[in-house]
Amino acid sequence: MTKVSIMFCTDGFSLSDVDLLMHILLNKFKVSTSKRKSPSGSGYRIYVKTISADYFADIVRSYIIPHFIYKLGRSGSNNPFGK
């Protein structure tokens, strides 16, 4: 299990849109999330819970270009997303 935080910067979304996205992630993809106030206080951010982080990374890995794989918190020889 990864100890990396996966976060969606949804600061510009309305609270109802943040809740809708969280609902879709849970019900369609079985990804558990939480929301927190953004540091600026201007909105909310969605965090993928640790228990779902590896599963979420597996779902999205084929859509991430190699240059940005590091954003999933994996690097070096332990990188399951590399070639």
N, C-alpha and C positions, 0 to 999 in steps of 0.2 A: 504494500500500500504506500502510495506517495505521501510525502508530508508537505507538498507544494500547495499553495493556495491558488485556485483558479478563480478569477474574478472577471465579471462583466462590468465595464464602466458605463452604467446606465444612468448616470447623473442627470442627463437631459430628458429622461423618460418621465412620464407622469407616474405617480404611485400606482395607479390602476394598471398601467402598462407593465410596470415591474412585476406586479402580482400576477398578471396574465402570463408573462414569460416564465415565471417560476412555476406556475400551474402547468404550462405546456411541457416544460422540462421534466417535471415529475410524472405527469400522466402519459405523455407520448414516449419519453425516453427513459423513464425510471431514474432520473438524476435528481438527487436531493440537494436542495439549495437553501440558502438563508439570505436575508437582506440586511444591510446596515446603512446607516446614514453615511454619506460621503464625507471625507475630511473637511471639505469646504462648507458642508451643511446645505448644499444646493440641491440635493437629491439623494437617491439611494443607489447602492451597488449590490449586485447579486454575486454571492460567493457559492461555488460548488463545494458541498461538504466533503470532507476528507474521505468518507466512506464511499463516495461516488466519483472521486477525482480520477482514479485509474480507468474506470469504466467510461467516463466522459472523454478522457484522452483517447481511448480506443475508438470511440465513435467518430471523433473529429479528425483523427490523424491523417486520413487520406485526403482531407481537404486543406491541410496546412502545407504551404510551400516549405521546402527544406530549410530555407534561411530563417524561418520563424519557429521551427520546432522547439528551440530552446525556451520559448514562452510557455510551453507545457511543463517545464521544470525538469526536463530530461537532457542529459548531455553525456559526451564522451562515450566510452565503451558500453555503458548501461543504456544507451539510447535505443529503444525498441523501434523507433520511427525511421532510423537511418537505413541506408542500403546494406 
